[in-house]
């Protein structure tokens, strides 16, 4: 036990180098308690297997070598992770490990071939010191800390988690942001439950967050102060149809949207930043890859786009057929807006929720003062499973599966009836889009409103023959490629064949709506949709459990052992390595918001 405690204290040093200490003394105590609890947990992870071995006579000879090996691994992980975090702002995870195996990250960390010998020597020295420490402590058998004191780790973890729940509920970003430097720390939240009890402010009422500095030492976002001087403030309406596949955009399937497309800019090869709602909408508003989602949640930092719109006194109209809080959009995207997040009334039947929120939104648009610009966002949920098709709705595509059929799918399931139900739900969503567009026409706001129609992600119906249903399960075109339509008053319709991303929407609005002169790299990883577009473009895409890189027709899955390359049919390509441009762009994007980052000398030019 004394041996592990000494190592934990020494290993706190490289972690403390990365810690940004808050000013408030209580926040400092919380951060220290969280660090101590995490190191204590690591002591348990290393020590418990050895303790069990020592109590089994057959395994007892392996106890000491196992203790030394696990402790040495602990040292290597902590020291390397501290270096990774210092440069990139991320801890070792599947993406980092994959980049290490592909070689690009090792060069970024300064671990070129010439330094491997020194690294091996350092590991040898640490191993020798560990062995010497064990010998010294064994000679003093009756001194030191006993194993039973390890039980203190449990109340330490409980204390740090309890404080984390409280500080998160109170919106104490000074306390929560410091946790980023502690590797592999998982924090619990209960803000909604505490808000119901009156012990926490509702997320959507925290206007004070908007008054915080735009950047601080722990988060360089934006990287430079934005220079924006809009001459004319147009309205913005963003319509997101949940789970809308890219191949749904046709006159038969979506007649209202197809007519709209004839007057719009259209991205023919447009990709979401994720295969689920949170990560898809995150990229749309922040202009960043969705791997930054947790960073923004920890900092309670909304997108710069919405901050600038608030600065120019835009009215916000935010609606969701499903709860926007349920999709966690209240935790990041809308965390700094004081506008309410509307959803359907509890008395409304599930398959009528979209109709209800569209009715609410059209009423709000009709009541919007003509002399104030507005920003509208609506998430239509009917095309999301279980695919809402009210009995009185048009059912153009038959045969149609019954409600709940999405729960009974398997490899042998005929996809057509369920796909038809989905198509009828999309048809219903298109009718709601027609009502929204009609409301703009009726109020005379069409000519001064930028309208964007897109989706958060696609939807699978075993298209790959790999028992793939729904979303959040793969990164194929079916789940990540979505429609993107932008009708901008004064701009001619166009079809863009180049690859575009959700990350491009925020830079485009900042440039052409708010006349921001900063290069997009100051606040985003995307590019201007109306400017020169990249000829070759790797795109990071995210799910709740994994991530990948889309590059042309190939998908590069991030695995712990490296990059697994899939072809256009999502089949593994044997003996294939990730292209250098993919790893270079990933490394570049990982460093975007880290104030101490070293820019990659090999990073690809995102516009070239």
VEXDREN-2710 file (C-alpha; in Angstrom, 1 decimal):
% VEXDREN-2710
k/r/px/py/pz
1/UNK/0.0/0.0/0.0
2/UNK/2.8/2.4/0.9
3/UNK/4.4/1.6/-2.5
4/UNK/1.3/2.5/-4.4
5/UNK/0.7/5.7/-2.4
6/UNK/4.3/6.9/-3.1
7/UNK/3.8/6.3/-6.8
8/UNK/0.4/8.1/-6.8
9/UNK/2.0/11.2/-5.2
10/UNK/4.8/11.2/-7.7
11/UNK/2.4/10.7/-10.6
12/UNK/0.4/13.7/-9.5
13/UNK/3.3/15.9/-10.6
14/UNK/2.9/15.5/-14.4
15/UNK/-0.9/15.9/-14.0
16/UNK/-0.6/19.1/-11.9
17/UNK/1.5/20.7/-14.7
18/UNK/-1.6/20.7/-16.9
19/UNK/-4.1/21.8/-14.3
20/UNK/-5.6/25.3/-14.6
21/UNK/-6.4/26.1/-11.0
22/UNK/-9.5/28.2/-10.4
23/UNK/-9.5/31.4/-8.3
24/UNK/-12.2/30.4/-5.8
25/UNK/-10.9/28.4/-2.9
26/UNK/-13.8/26.0/-2.8
27/UNK/-13.3/25.2/-6.5
28/UNK/-9.6/24.6/-5.8
29/UNK/-10.6/22.2/-3.0
30/UNK/-13.0/20.4/-5.4
31/UNK/-10.4/20.0/-8.1
32/UNK/-7.9/18.7/-5.5
33/UNK/-10.4/16.2/-4.2
34/UNK/-11.2/15.0/-7.7
35/UNK/-7.5/14.6/-8.5
36/UNK/-6.9/12.6/-5.2
37/UNK/-10.0/10.5/-5.9
38/UNK/-8.9/9.7/-9.4
39/UNK/-5.4/8.7/-8.3
40/UNK/-6.9/6.6/-5.5
41/UNK/-9.0/4.8/-8.1
42/UNK/-5.9/4.2/-10.2
43/UNK/-4.2/2.7/-7.1
44/UNK/-7.1/0.3/-6.7
45/UNK/-6.9/-0.7/-10.4
46/UNK/-3.2/-1.5/-10.0
47/UNK/-3.3/-2.9/-6.5
48/UNK/-6.4/-5.0/-6.3
49/UNK/-5.3/-7.7/-8.8
50/UNK/-1.9/-8.0/-7.0
51/UNK/-3.7/-8.2/-3.6
52/UNK/-5.8/-11.0/-4.9
53/UNK/-2.8/-12.9/-6.3
54/UNK/-1.0/-12.6/-3.0
55/UNK/-3.9/-14.5/-1.3
56/UNK/-3.8/-17.4/-3.8
57/UNK/-0.8/-19.6/-3.0
58/UNK/-0.5/-20.8/-6.6
59/UNK/-0.4/-17.2/-7.9
60/UNK/1.7/-15.7/-5.1
61/UNK/5.0/-15.9/-7.0
62/UNK/3.5/-13.7/-9.7
63/UNK/2.3/-11.0/-7.4
64/UNK/5.6/-9.0/-7.2
65/UNK/6.4/-9.1/-11.0
66/UNK/2.7/-8.2/-11.7
67/UNK/2.9/-5.2/-9.3
68/UNK/6.1/-3.9/-10.9
69/UNK/4.7/-4.4/-14.4
70/UNK/1.3/-2.7/-13.7
71/UNK/3.0/0.2/-11.9
72/UNK/5.4/0.7/-14.8
73/UNK/2.5/0.7/-17.2
74/UNK/0.7/3.2/-15.0
75/UNK/3.8/5.5/-15.2
76/UNK/4.0/5.2/-19.0
77/UNK/0.3/5.9/-19.4
78/UNK/0.3/9.0/-17.1
79/UNK/3.5/10.5/-18.5
80/UNK/2.4/10.0/-22.2
81/UNK/-1.1/11.2/-21.5
82/UNK/0.2/14.3/-19.8
83/UNK/2.2/15.1/-22.9
84/UNK/-0.7/14.4/-25.2
85/UNK/-3.1/16.6/-23.2
86/UNK/-0.5/19.4/-23.0
87/UNK/-0.4/19.5/-26.8
88/UNK/-3.8/18.5/-27.9
89/UNK/-6.1/19.0/-25.0
90/UNK/-7.3/15.4/-25.1
91/UNK/-6.5/12.4/-23.0
92/UNK/-5.4/9.0/-24.4
93/UNK/-8.4/7.4/-26.0
94/UNK/-9.2/5.2/-29.0
95/UNK/-8.5/8.1/-31.5
96/UNK/-5.2/8.9/-29.9
97/UNK/-4.1/5.3/-29.8
98/UNK/-5.0/4.8/-33.4
99/UNK/-3.0/7.8/-34.4
100/UNK/0.0/6.5/-32.4
101/UNK/-0.2/3.2/-34.3
102/UNK/-0.4/5.1/-37.6
103/UNK/2.7/7.0/-36.7
104/UNK/1.6/10.6/-37.1
105/UNK/1.0/11.3/-33.5
106/UNK/4.3/10.0/-32.3
107/UNK/6.1/12.6/-34.5
108/UNK/3.8/15.3/-33.2
109/UNK/4.8/14.4/-29.6
110/UNK/8.5/14.6/-30.4
111/UNK/8.9/10.9/-30.3
112/UNK/10.9/10.5/-33.5
113/UNK/13.0/7.5/-34.1
114/UNK/16.0/9.2/-32.6
115/UNK/14.2/9.6/-29.2
116/UNK/13.1/6.0/-28.8
117/UNK/16.4/4.9/-27.3
118/UNK/16.1/7.7/-24.7
119/UNK/12.5/6.7/-24.0
120/UNK/13.5/3.0/-23.5
121/UNK/16.3/4.1/-21.2
122/UNK/13.9/6.2/-19.1
123/UNK/11.5/3.3/-18.8
124/UNK/14.4/1.1/-17.7
125/UNK/15.4/3.7/-15.0
126/UNK/11.9/3.9/-13.7
127/UNK/11.7/0.1/-13.6
128/UNK/14.9/0.0/-11.6
129/UNK/13.7/2.6/-9.2
130/UNK/10.5/0.7/-8.7
131/UNK/12.3/-2.5/-7.9
132/UNK/14.6/-0.6/-5.4
133/UNK/11.6/1.0/-3.8
134/UNK/9.9/-2.4/-3.3
135/UNK/13.1/-3.7/-1.7
136/UNK/13.3/-0.8/0.7
137/UNK/9.7/-1.1/1.7
138/UNK/10.0/-4.8/2.2
139/UNK/12.9/-4.3/4.5
140/UNK/10.6/-2.1/6.7
141/UNK/7.8/-4.6/6.7
142/UNK/6.0/-3.3/9.7
143/UNK/6.1/0.4/8.7
144/UNK/4.0/2.3/6.2
145/UNK/0.3/2.4/5.3
146/UNK/-1.8/-0.7/5.5
147/UNK/-4.1/-2.1/2.8
148/UNK/-7.2/-1.5/4.8
149/UNK/-6.7/2.2/4.2
150/UNK/-7.5/1.7/0.6
151/UNK/-11.2/1.7/1.7
152/UNK/-10.8/5.5/2.0
153/UNK/-10.9/5.7/-1.8
154/UNK/-14.7/5.0/-1.8
155/UNK/-15.7/8.1/0.3
156/UNK/-13.1/10.2/-1.7
157/UNK/-14.8/9.3/-4.9
158/UNK/-18.3/9.8/-3.4
159/UNK/-17.2/13.3/-2.2
160/UNK/-15.7/14.4/-5.5
161/UNK/-18.7/13.1/-7.5
162/UNK/-21.2/14.8/-5.0
163/UNK/-19.3/18.1/-5.4
164/UNK/-19.3/17.7/-9.1
165/UNK/-23.1/17.2/-9.2
166/UNK/-23.5/20.3/-7.1
167/UNK/-21.1/22.6/-9.1
168/UNK/-22.5/21.4/-12.4
169/UNK/-26.0/22.2/-11.2
170/UNK/-24.9/25.6/-10.1
171/UNK/-23.2/26.4/-13.4
172/UNK/-19.8/26.8/-11.8
173/UNK/-17.7/26.6/-14.9
174/UNK/-14.6/27.7/-12.9
175/UNK/-14.8/24.5/-10.9
176/UNK/-15.9/22.1/-13.7
177/UNK/-13.4/23.3/-16.4
178/UNK/-10.4/22.3/-14.3
179/UNK/-11.4/18.6/-14.4
180/UNK/-10.4/18.4/-18.0
181/UNK/-6.7/17.9/-17.0
182/UNK/-7.5/14.8/-14.9
183/UNK/-7.2/11.7/-17.2
184/UNK/-10.2/9.4/-17.7
185/UNK/-12.3/11.1/-15.0
186/UNK/-16.0/10.5/-15.4
187/UNK/-18.4/12.9/-13.7
188/UNK/-22.0/12.4/-12.8
189/UNK/-24.7/15.1/-13.3
190/UNK/-28.2/15.5/-11.9
191/UNK/-29.0/19.0/-13.0
192/UNK/-32.5/18.3/-14.2
193/UNK/-33.5/16.4/-11.0
194/UNK/-32.1/19.2/-8.8
195/UNK/-33.8/21.8/-10.9
196/UNK/-37.2/20.1/-10.2
197/UNK/-36.4/20.3/-6.5
198/UNK/-35.6/24.0/-6.8
199/UNK/-31.9/23.4/-5.9
200/UNK/-30.5/24.4/-9.4
201/UNK/-31.2/26.9/-12.0
202/UNK/-32.8/25.7/-15.2
203/UNK/-30.2/25.5/-18.0
204/UNK/-32.1/27.8/-20.3
205/UNK/-32.2/30.6/-17.7
206/UNK/-28.5/31.0/-17.2
207/UNK/-28.0/34.3/-19.0
208/UNK/-25.0/35.1/-16.8
209/UNK/-23.0/32.6/-18.8
210/UNK/-23.1/34.8/-21.8
211/UNK/-21.3/37.5/-19.9
212/UNK/-18.2/35.3/-19.3
213/UNK/-15.1/35.9/-21.3
214/UNK/-15.1/34.4/-24.7
215/UNK/-11.9/32.5/-24.0
216/UNK/-9.8/31.5/-21.0
217/UNK/-6.6/29.7/-20.3
218/UNK/-8.3/26.3/-20.5
219/UNK/-10.3/26.8/-23.7
220/UNK/-9.1/28.9/-26.6
221/UNK/-12.5/29.4/-28.3
222/UNK/-12.5/31.5/-30.4
223/UNK/-8.8/31.6/-31.0
224/UNK/-9.0/35.3/-31.8
225/UNK/-11.5/38.1/-31.1
226/UNK/-14.1/38.1/-33.9
227/UNK/-14.4/41.2/-36.1
228/UNK/-18.0/41.4/-37.3
229/UNK/-19.8/44.4/-38.8
230/UNK/-23.1/43.3/-40.4
231/UNK/-24.6/45.9/-42.7
232/UNK/-28.0/44.2/-42.9
233/UNK/-29.4/41.7/-40.5
234/UNK/-31.3/38.9/-42.3
235/UNK/-33.4/36.4/-40.4
236/UNK/-32.3/32.7/-40.2
237/UNK/-34.5/29.7/-40.1
238/UNK/-32.9/26.3/-39.7
239/UNK/-35.1/23.2/-40.2
240/UNK/-33.6/19.9/-39.2
241/UNK/-35.5/16.7/-40.1
242/UNK/-34.3/14.0/-37.7
243/UNK/-32.9/10.9/-39.4
244/UNK/-33.4/12.2/-43.0
245/UNK/-31.3/10.2/-45.5
246/UNK/-29.6/11.9/-48.4
247/UNK/-31.6/9.9/-50.9
248/UNK/-35.0/11.2/-49.7
249/UNK/-34.8/14.5/-51.6
250/UNK/-37.1/13.8/-54.6
251/UNK/-40.4/15.4/-55.9
252/UNK/-42.3/12.1/-55.1
253/UNK/-40.9/11.7/-51.6
254/UNK/-40.6/15.4/-50.5
255/UNK/-42.6/17.6/-52.9
256/UNK/-42.4/20.8/-50.8
257/UNK/-38.7/20.4/-50.1
258/UNK/-37.9/19.6/-53.7
259/UNK/-39.6/22.8/-54.9
260/UNK/-37.6/24.7/-52.3
261/UNK/-34.4/23.0/-53.6
262/UNK/-35.0/24.5/-57.0
263/UNK/-34.3/28.0/-55.6
264/UNK/-31.6/26.9/-53.2
265/UNK/-27.9/26.1/-52.9
266/UNK/-27.6/22.4/-52.7
267/UNK/-24.7/20.3/-51.4
268/UNK/-24.7/17.0/-53.3
269/UNK/-22.0/15.4/-51.2
270/UNK/-22.9/16.7/-47.7
271/UNK/-22.0/15.0/-44.5
272/UNK/-23.1/15.4/-40.9
273/UNK/-20.5/15.5/-38.1
274/UNK/-22.1/12.5/-36.4
275/UNK/-24.6/9.6/-36.8
276/UNK/-26.8/10.8/-33.9
277/UNK/-28.7/14.0/-33.0
278/UNK/-26.3/15.5/-30.5
279/UNK/-23.1/15.1/-32.5
280/UNK/-24.8/16.1/-35.8
281/UNK/-26.4/19.3/-34.5
282/UNK/-23.2/20.1/-32.5
283/UNK/-21.2/20.4/-35.8
284/UNK/-23.9/22.4/-37.4
285/UNK/-23.8/25.2/-34.8
286/UNK/-20.2/25.1/-33.6
287/UNK/-18.4/24.5/-37.0
288/UNK/-16.2/22.0/-35.1
289/UNK/-15.9/18.2/-35.2
290/UNK/-18.1/16.6/-32.6
291/UNK/-15.2/15.2/-30.6
292/UNK/-15.3/18.6/-28.8
293/UNK/-18.8/18.0/-27.5
294/UNK/-17.7/17.1/-23.9
295/UNK/-15.3/19.9/-23.9
296/UNK/-18.1/22.4/-24.5
297/UNK/-20.4/20.7/-22.0
298/UNK/-17.7/20.9/-19.3
299/UNK/-17.1/24.6/-20.0
300/UNK/-20.9/25.3/-20.5
301/UNK/-19.8/27.1/-23.6
302/UNK/-22.3/27.8/-26.4
303/UNK/-21.4/28.2/-30.1
304/UNK/-19.8/31.5/-31.2
305/UNK/-22.5/31.8/-33.9
306/UNK/-25.3/32.1/-31.4
307/UNK/-23.3/34.4/-29.2
308/UNK/-22.9/36.8/-32.1
309/UNK/-26.6/36.6/-33.0
310/UNK/-27.4/37.5/-29.4
311/UNK/-25.0/40.4/-29.6
312/UNK/-27.0/41.8/-32.5
313/UNK/-30.3/41.3/-30.6
314/UNK/-31.8/38.4/-32.6
315/UNK/-35.0/36.9/-31.2
316/UNK/-34.6/33.2/-30.8
317/UNK/-37.4/30.7/-31.6
318/UNK/-36.3/27.2/-30.6
319/UNK/-38.6/24.2/-31.1
320/UNK/-38.4/20.4/-31.1
321/UNK/-40.9/17.7/-32.0
322/UNK/-38.8/15.7/-29.4
323/UNK/-37.3/17.4/-26.4
324/UNK/-34.2/19.4/-27.2
325/UNK/-33.1/18.7/-23.7
326/UNK/-33.5/15.0/-24.2
327/UNK/-31.0/15.3/-27.1
328/UNK/-28.7/17.1/-24.7
329/UNK/-28.8/20.2/-26.9
330/UNK/-29.5/22.2/-23.7
331/UNK/-26.1/21.1/-22.4
332/UNK/-24.0/22.6/-25.2
333/UNK/-25.6/24.2/-28.2
334/UNK/-28.3/26.2/-26.4
335/UNK/-26.6/26.4/-23.0
336/UNK/-26.0/30.1/-23.2
337/UNK/-29.3/31.2/-24.7
338/UNK/-32.1/32.5/-22.4
339/UNK/-34.8/31.6/-24.9
340/UNK/-37.1/28.7/-23.9
341/UNK/-36.7/25.4/-25.7
342/UNK/-40.2/24.6/-26.8
343/UNK/-41.6/21.1/-27.4
344/UNK/-45.0/19.6/-27.9
345/UNK/-47.6/19.8/-25.2
346/UNK/-47.7/16.6/-23.0
347/UNK/-51.3/16.1/-24.0
348/UNK/-50.4/15.8/-27.7
349/UNK/-50.2/12.2/-29.1
350/UNK/-46.6/11.2/-30.1
351/UNK/-47.4/11.1/-33.8
352/UNK/-48.8/14.6/-33.7
353/UNK/-45.9/16.3/-32.0
354/UNK/-44.3/17.8/-35.1
355/UNK/-47.7/19.2/-36.2
356/UNK/-48.0/20.8/-32.7
357/UNK/-44.6/22.5/-32.6
358/UNK/-44.9/23.7/-36.2
359/UNK/-48.2/25.3/-35.2
360/UNK/-46.4/27.0/-32.2
361/UNK/-43.6/28.1/-34.4
362/UNK/-45.7/29.5/-37.2
363/UNK/-47.7/31.5/-34.6
364/UNK/-44.4/32.9/-33.1
365/UNK/-43.1/33.9/-36.6
366/UNK/-46.4/35.6/-37.4
367/UNK/-46.1/37.5/-34.1
368/UNK/-42.4/38.4/-34.6
369/UNK/-41.8/42.2/-34.8
370/UNK/-40.8/43.3/-38.2
371/UNK/-38.0/45.5/-36.9
372/UNK/-36.2/42.7/-35.0
373/UNK/-34.2/40.0/-36.8
374/UNK/-35.0/36.4/-35.6
375/UNK/-33.2/33.1/-35.5
376/UNK/-35.5/30.1/-35.7
377/UNK/-34.5/26.4/-35.2
378/UNK/-36.9/23.5/-35.3
379/UNK/-36.1/19.8/-35.1
380/UNK/-38.8/17.7/-36.7
381/UNK/-38.9/14.3/-35.1
382/UNK/-41.5/12.3/-37.1
383/UNK/-38.9/10.5/-39.3
384/UNK/-37.1/9.3/-36.2
385/UNK/-38.0/5.8/-35.0
386/UNK/-40.7/4.7/-34.4
387/UNK/-41.5/6.7/-37.6
388/UNK/-44.7/8.7/-36.8
389/UNK/-47.5/8.2/-39.3
390/UNK/-50.8/9.4/-38.0
391/UNK/-53.9/7.4/-39.1
392/UNK/-55.2/10.4/-41.2
393/UNK/-51.9/11.1/-42.8
394/UNK/-51.1/10.3/-46.4
395/UNK/-49.7/6.8/-46.7
396/UNK/-48.2/6.9/-50.2
397/UNK/-45.7/4.1/-49.7
398/UNK/-47.1/0.6/-49.2
399/UNK/-47.0/-2.0/-47.7
400/UNK/-46.3/-0.2/-44.5
401/UNK/-45.1/-1.8/-41.3
402/UNK/-47.0/-1.3/-38.1
403/UNK/-45.9/0.9/-35.3
404/UNK/-43.1/-0.6/-33.2
405/UNK/-41.8/-2.8/-36.0
406/UNK/-38.4/-1.2/-35.7
407/UNK/-38.0/-3.1/-32.4
408/UNK/-38.3/-6.5/-34.2
409/UNK/-35.7/-6.2/-36.9
410/UNK/-33.0/-8.8/-37.6
411/UNK/-30.9/-10.2/-40.4
412/UNK/-33.8/-12.0/-42.1
413/UNK/-36.3/-9.1/-41.8
414/UNK/-37.7/-7.8/-45.0
415/UNK/-36.8/-4.0/-44.8
416/UNK/-39.4/-2.8/-47.3
417/UNK/-42.4/-2.5/-45.0
418/UNK/-40.4/-0.6/-42.4
419/UNK/-38.7/1.5/-45.0
420/UNK/-42.1/2.4/-46.4
421/UNK/-43.3/3.5/-42.9
422/UNK/-40.2/5.6/-42.6
423/UNK/-40.9/7.1/-46.1
424/UNK/-44.4/8.0/-45.1
425/UNK/-43.1/9.6/-42.0
426/UNK/-40.7/11.7/-44.1
427/UNK/-43.7/12.6/-46.3
428/UNK/-45.3/14.0/-43.2
429/UNK/-42.2/15.9/-42.2
430/UNK/-42.2/17.4/-45.7
431/UNK/-45.8/18.6/-45.2
432/UNK/-44.6/20.4/-42.0
433/UNK/-41.8/22.0/-43.9
434/UNK/-44.4/23.3/-46.4
435/UNK/-46.3/24.9/-43.5
436/UNK/-43.2/26.6/-42.2
437/UNK/-42.3/28.0/-45.6
438/UNK/-45.9/29.1/-46.2
439/UNK/-45.7/31.0/-42.9
440/UNK/-42.7/32.9/-44.1
441/UNK/-44.5/33.8/-47.3
442/UNK/-47.6/34.9/-45.4
443/UNK/-45.7/37.2/-43.2
444/UNK/-43.6/38.6/-46.1
445/UNK/-40.4/37.4/-44.5
446/UNK/-39.2/35.0/-47.3
447/UNK/-37.2/37.7/-49.0
448/UNK/-35.2/38.6/-45.9
449/UNK/-34.8/35.1/-44.3
450/UNK/-32.0/32.6/-44.9
451/UNK/-33.6/29.2/-44.8
452/UNK/-31.5/26.0/-44.2
453/UNK/-33.0/22.5/-44.5
454/UNK/-30.9/19.6/-43.5
455/UNK/-30.7/16.6/-41.1
456/UNK/-28.7/15.6/-38.0
457/UNK/-28.0/12.1/-39.5
458/UNK/-29.3/9.4/-41.8
459/UNK/-31.1/6.1/-41.1
460/UNK/-30.3/2.5/-42.0
461/UNK/-32.6/-0.2/-43.1
462/UNK/-30.1/-3.0/-43.5
463/UNK/-28.8/-1.3/-46.6
464/UNK/-25.3/-2.8/-46.1
465/UNK/-26.6/-6.3/-45.4
466/UNK/-24.8/-6.2/-42.0
467/UNK/-27.9/-6.2/-39.8
468/UNK/-27.6/-2.4/-39.7
469/UNK/-30.8/-0.7/-38.7
470/UNK/-31.5/2.8/-37.4
471/UNK/-28.5/5.1/-36.7
472/UNK/-25.5/5.5/-34.3
473/UNK/-24.2/2.1/-35.5
474/UNK/-21.9/2.8/-38.5
475/UNK/-20.5/5.7/-40.5
476/UNK/-21.6/4.7/-44.0
477/UNK/-23.2/7.1/-46.4
478/UNK/-26.6/5.9/-45.3
479/UNK/-26.1/7.2/-41.7
480/UNK/-23.8/10.2/-42.2
481/UNK/-24.7/11.7/-45.6
482/UNK/-27.7/14.1/-45.4
483/UNK/-29.4/16.7/-47.5
484/UNK/-28.2/20.3/-47.3
485/UNK/-30.2/23.1/-48.8
486/UNK/-29.6/26.8/-48.3
487/UNK/-31.9/29.4/-49.7
488/UNK/-30.2/32.8/-49.4
489/UNK/-32.0/35.9/-50.6
490/UNK/-30.1/37.4/-53.5
491/UNK/-28.0/34.3/-54.2
492/UNK/-28.6/32.2/-57.3
493/UNK/-29.5/28.5/-57.0
494/UNK/-26.6/26.1/-57.4
495/UNK/-25.6/22.5/-57.0
496/UNK/-22.3/21.9/-55.3
497/UNK/-20.6/18.6/-56.2
498/UNK/-17.7/18.9/-53.8
499/UNK/-17.7/17.3/-50.3
500/UNK/-19.2/19.6/-47.7
501/UNK/-19.8/19.3/-44.0
502/UNK/-22.1/20.5/-41.2
503/UNK/-18.9/22.2/-39.9
504/UNK/-19.2/24.6/-42.9
505/UNK/-22.6/26.1/-42.0
506/UNK/-21.4/28.3/-39.0
507/UNK/-18.4/29.8/-41.0
508/UNK/-20.7/30.6/-43.9
509/UNK/-23.2/32.3/-41.7
510/UNK/-20.5/34.2/-39.8
511/UNK/-18.9/35.4/-43.1
512/UNK/-22.0/36.3/-45.2
513/UNK/-24.7/37.0/-42.6
514/UNK/-22.6/38.8/-39.9
515/UNK/-19.8/40.0/-42.1
516/UNK/-17.1/38.5/-39.9
517/UNK/-13.7/39.1/-41.5
518/UNK/-11.8/36.5/-39.4
519/UNK/-10.6/33.4/-41.2
520/UNK/-12.8/30.4/-40.2
521/UNK/-9.8/28.8/-38.5
522/UNK/-10.2/31.4/-35.7
523/UNK/-13.4/29.7/-34.5
524/UNK/-14.2/26.6/-36.6
525/UNK/-12.8/23.6/-38.6
526/UNK/-15.2/24.2/-41.5
527/UNK/-14.9/26.4/-44.6
528/UNK/-17.2/28.9/-46.3
529/UNK/-19.7/27.0/-48.5
530/UNK/-19.7/29.8/-51.0
531/UNK/-16.0/30.0/-51.3
532/UNK/-13.3/27.7/-52.7
533/UNK/-13.9/24.2/-51.5
534/UNK/-11.3/21.5/-50.8
535/UNK/-10.4/19.0/-53.6
536/UNK/-9.8/16.3/-51.0
537/UNK/-11.3/16.4/-47.6
538/UNK/-11.1/14.1/-44.6
539/UNK/-14.0/14.6/-42.2
540/UNK/-14.2/13.4/-38.6
541/UNK/-17.5/11.9/-37.7
542/UNK/-18.7/10.8/-34.3
543/UNK/-21.0/8.4/-32.5
544/UNK/-21.7/7.9/-28.8
545/UNK/-19.2/5.0/-28.7
546/UNK/-16.7/5.5/-31.5
547/UNK/-15.5/7.8/-34.3
548/UNK/-14.3/7.6/-37.9
549/UNK/-12.9/9.6/-40.8
550/UNK/-14.8/9.9/-44.0
551/UNK/-12.4/10.3/-47.0
552/UNK/-14.0/10.0/-50.4
553/UNK/-15.8/6.7/-50.7
554/UNK/-13.8/5.2/-47.9
555/UNK/-14.5/5.2/-44.2
556/UNK/-11.5/5.0/-41.8
557/UNK/-12.8/3.5/-38.5
558/UNK/-10.8/4.5/-35.4
559/UNK/-9.8/1.3/-33.6
560/UNK/-7.6/0.9/-30.6
561/UNK/-5.1/-0.9/-32.8
562/UNK/-5.1/1.7/-35.6
563/UNK/-7.3/2.7/-38.6
564/UNK/-9.5/0.1/-40.2
565/UNK/-10.3/1.1/-43.7
566/UNK/-13.8/0.3/-45.2
567/UNK/-14.8/0.6/-48.9
568/UNK/-17.9/2.3/-50.3
569/UNK/-19.9/-0.9/-49.5
570/UNK/-18.6/-0.7/-45.9
571/UNK/-16.5/-3.8/-46.4
572/UNK/-13.0/-4.0/-44.8
573/UNK/-10.1/-3.4/-47.2
574/UNK/-7.3/-5.8/-46.3
575/UNK/-3.8/-4.6/-45.8
576/UNK/-4.9/-0.9/-46.2
577/UNK/-3.4/2.0/-44.3
578/UNK/-4.9/5.4/-43.6
579/UNK/-3.7/8.0/-46.0
580/UNK/-1.3/10.6/-44.5
581/UNK/-3.7/13.4/-45.3
582/UNK/-6.3/11.8/-43.0
583/UNK/-4.0/11.6/-39.9
584/UNK/-2.6/15.1/-40.6
585/UNK/-6.0/16.7/-40.6
586/UNK/-7.1/14.8/-37.5
587/UNK/-4.0/16.0/-35.7
588/UNK/-4.7/19.5/-36.8
589/UNK/-8.3/19.4/-35.7
590/UNK/-7.4/17.9/-32.3
591/UNK/-5.3/21.0/-31.6
592/UNK/-7.9/23.7/-32.6
593/UNK/-9.0/24.8/-29.2
594/UNK/-5.9/24.0/-27.1
595/UNK/-4.1/27.3/-26.3
596/UNK/-0.7/25.6/-25.9
597/UNK/-1.0/23.5/-29.0
598/UNK/1.9/23.2/-31.5
599/UNK/0.6/23.4/-35.0
600/UNK/1.3/20.4/-37.1
601/UNK/4.1/21.0/-39.7
602/UNK/2.5/18.2/-41.8
603/UNK/-1.1/19.3/-41.4
604/UNK/-3.0/19.5/-44.6
605/UNK/-4.3/22.8/-45.8
606/UNK/-8.1/22.5/-45.3
607/UNK/-8.8/24.5/-48.3
608/UNK/-6.3/22.9/-50.7
END
